[in-house]
Amino acid sequence: MASTPSSCPEKALLIFFNSTLSPATLALIVGCNSAQAVWKLLENRFSSVSRSHIMSLKGEIHNIKKGTDSVDVYLQRIKVARDKLMAVGILVDDEELLHIALKGLSKDFNSFRTTIHTRSAQLTFDELNNLLIVEEESLTESVEIKDAFALTVTNSRPPNANQFRERDKGNNSQGGRG
């Protein structure tokens, strides 16, 4: 049977759909007789994003906290949430990303947060990323120095005066002077 030019692309598209769609999605297109019917069904199924889904994604991005994550991991989680919003047609600009990222930082970053808020020059998310990495390294070094200092102070503490009194009591009970 000879193929007409219009049926070759049609068959190629149907083969493409059958080879690339997940089993669950393939089940949706059973009974579709043309590539156009498949496309319309998929478009209707996946293009309608519910308002509740969008609100859920917005809530997700606004509730991200740094916690014990590194700055890299924390900012990556924000980017993933932003990408999910972009996939449903919601644009999150750099200014909002900065607000979200600064809001989710721990109290250790309070002075950094204040510095960023008082800057007159606008900052991109990538610039914030670089500055946060430097700040994280600085905070880590500061904690290490404080820990080393505390250890030094603890180890070099003069003997407790009570230790001498206890020793004196022992001498007195053995009939020392007096």
C-alpha positions as CSV (number, residue, x, y, z in Angstrom):
1,M,0.0,0.0,0.0
2,A,1.5,3.3,-1.1
3,S,1.7,6.1,1.5
4,T,0.6,9.6,0.8
5,P,3.0,12.4,1.9
6,S,0.5,13.6,4.5
7,S,0.2,10.1,6.2
8,C,4.0,9.7,6.6
9,P,4.4,12.5,9.1
10,E,1.2,11.4,10.7
11,K,2.6,7.9,11.3
12,A,5.9,9.3,12.4
13,L,4.2,11.4,15.0
14,L,2.1,8.5,16.3
15,I,5.2,6.3,16.5
16,F,7.0,9.2,18.4
17,F,4.1,9.5,20.9
18,N,4.0,5.8,21.4
19,S,7.7,5.6,22.0
20,T,8.1,8.6,24.3
21,L,5.1,8.8,26.5
22,S,4.9,7.1,29.9
23,P,2.7,4.0,30.3
24,A,0.2,6.1,32.3
25,T,0.0,8.8,29.6
26,L,-0.2,6.1,26.9
27,A,-3.3,4.9,28.6
28,L,-4.9,8.3,28.1
29,I,-4.4,8.3,24.3
30,V,-5.9,4.8,23.6
31,G,-8.5,5.2,20.9
32,C,-7.1,8.3,19.4
33,N,-6.9,7.8,15.6
34,S,-4.7,10.7,14.6
35,A,-1.7,12.6,15.8
36,Q,-3.9,15.7,16.0
37,A,-6.3,13.9,18.3
38,V,-3.4,12.7,20.5
39,W,-2.0,16.2,20.6
40,K,-5.4,17.8,21.5
41,L,-6.0,15.3,24.3
42,L,-2.5,15.8,25.7
43,E,-2.8,19.5,25.5
44,N,-6.2,19.5,27.3
45,R,-4.9,17.1,29.9
46,F,-1.6,18.9,30.8
47,S,-2.1,22.6,30.0
48,S,-4.9,23.1,32.5
49,V,-3.1,24.0,35.7
50,S,-5.4,24.3,38.7
51,R,-5.3,27.4,40.8
52,S,-4.8,25.2,43.9
53,H,-1.7,23.7,42.3
54,I,-0.3,27.2,41.6
55,M,-1.0,28.2,45.2
56,S,0.7,25.1,46.5
57,L,3.8,25.8,44.4
58,K,3.9,29.4,45.6
59,G,3.5,28.2,49.2
60,E,6.3,25.8,48.6
61,I,8.8,28.4,47.4
62,H,7.9,30.9,50.2
63,N,8.3,28.2,52.9
64,I,11.8,27.1,52.0
65,K,14.2,27.5,54.9
66,K,18.0,27.1,54.9
67,G,18.1,25.0,58.1
68,T,21.2,22.9,58.2
69,D,21.7,22.8,54.4
70,S,24.6,24.5,52.8
71,V,24.0,27.7,50.9
72,D,24.4,25.8,47.6
73,V,21.8,23.2,48.5
74,Y,19.4,25.9,50.0
75,L,19.6,28.1,46.8
76,Q,19.2,25.0,44.6
77,R,16.0,24.2,46.4
78,I,14.7,27.7,45.7
79,K,15.7,27.4,42.0
80,V,13.9,24.1,41.7
81,A,10.7,25.6,43.2
82,R,11.1,28.6,40.9
83,D,11.4,26.3,37.9
84,K,8.2,24.5,38.9
85,L,6.4,27.8,38.9
86,M,7.8,28.8,35.6
87,A,6.7,25.4,34.1
88,V,3.1,26.4,34.9
89,G,3.5,29.9,33.6
90,I,4.3,31.9,36.8
91,L,7.3,34.1,36.5
92,V,9.3,34.8,39.7
93,D,11.6,37.7,39.2
94,D,15.1,38.2,40.8
95,E,13.7,40.7,43.3
96,E,11.2,38.2,44.7
97,L,13.8,35.4,44.7
98,L,16.1,37.7,46.8
99,H,13.2,38.3,49.2
100,I,12.5,34.6,49.4
101,A,16.1,33.6,49.9
102,L,16.8,36.2,52.5
103,K,13.7,35.4,54.4
104,G,14.6,31.7,54.7
105,L,18.1,32.3,56.2
106,S,18.8,31.5,59.8
107,K,19.6,34.1,62.5
108,D,23.3,33.6,61.8
109,F,22.8,35.6,58.6
110,N,21.0,38.5,60.3
111,S,23.8,41.1,59.7
112,F,24.2,39.8,56.1
113,R,20.4,40.2,55.6
114,T,20.5,43.7,56.9
115,T,23.4,44.6,54.6
116,I,21.6,43.3,51.6
117,H,18.4,45.1,52.5
118,T,20.2,48.4,52.9
119,R,22.1,48.3,49.6
120,S,21.0,50.9,47.0
121,A,22.2,48.8,44.0
122,Q,19.9,46.0,42.8
123,L,21.3,42.5,43.2
124,T,20.7,39.5,40.9
125,F,20.0,36.1,42.3
126,D,23.4,34.8,41.0
127,E,25.2,37.7,42.7
128,L,23.3,36.9,46.0
129,N,24.4,33.3,45.5
130,N,28.1,34.3,45.4
131,L,27.8,36.7,48.3
132,L,26.0,34.0,50.4
133,I,28.7,31.5,49.7
134,V,31.4,33.9,50.9
135,E,29.3,34.8,54.0
136,E,28.8,31.1,54.8
137,E,32.6,30.5,54.6
138,S,33.2,33.5,56.9
139,L,30.6,32.3,59.4
140,T,32.2,28.8,59.4
141,E,35.7,30.2,59.9
142,S,34.3,32.4,62.8
143,V,32.7,29.4,64.5
144,E,36.0,27.4,64.1
145,I,38.0,30.3,65.6
146,K,35.6,30.6,68.5
147,D,35.7,26.8,69.2
148,A,39.5,26.8,69.1
149,F,39.6,29.8,71.5
150,A,37.1,28.2,73.9
151,L,39.1,25.0,73.9
152,T,42.3,27.0,74.6
153,V,40.7,28.9,77.4
154,T,39.3,25.7,78.9
155,N,42.6,23.9,78.8
156,S,44.6,26.8,80.2
157,R,42.3,27.7,83.1
158,P,44.3,28.1,86.4
159,P,43.6,25.5,89.1
160,N,40.4,26.1,91.1
161,A,41.0,27.6,94.5
162,N,38.7,24.9,96.0
163,Q,41.3,22.3,95.0
164,F,43.8,23.9,97.3
165,R,41.3,24.0,100.2
166,E,40.5,20.4,99.8
167,R,44.2,19.6,100.0
168,D,44.6,21.7,103.1
169,K,41.7,20.0,104.8
170,G,43.4,16.7,104.2
171,N,46.6,18.0,105.8
172,N,44.8,19.3,108.8
173,S,43.0,16.0,109.5
174,Q,46.3,14.2,109.7
175,G,47.4,16.4,112.6
176,G,49.3,19.1,110.8
177,R,50.2,22.4,112.5
178,G,48.2,23.7,115.2
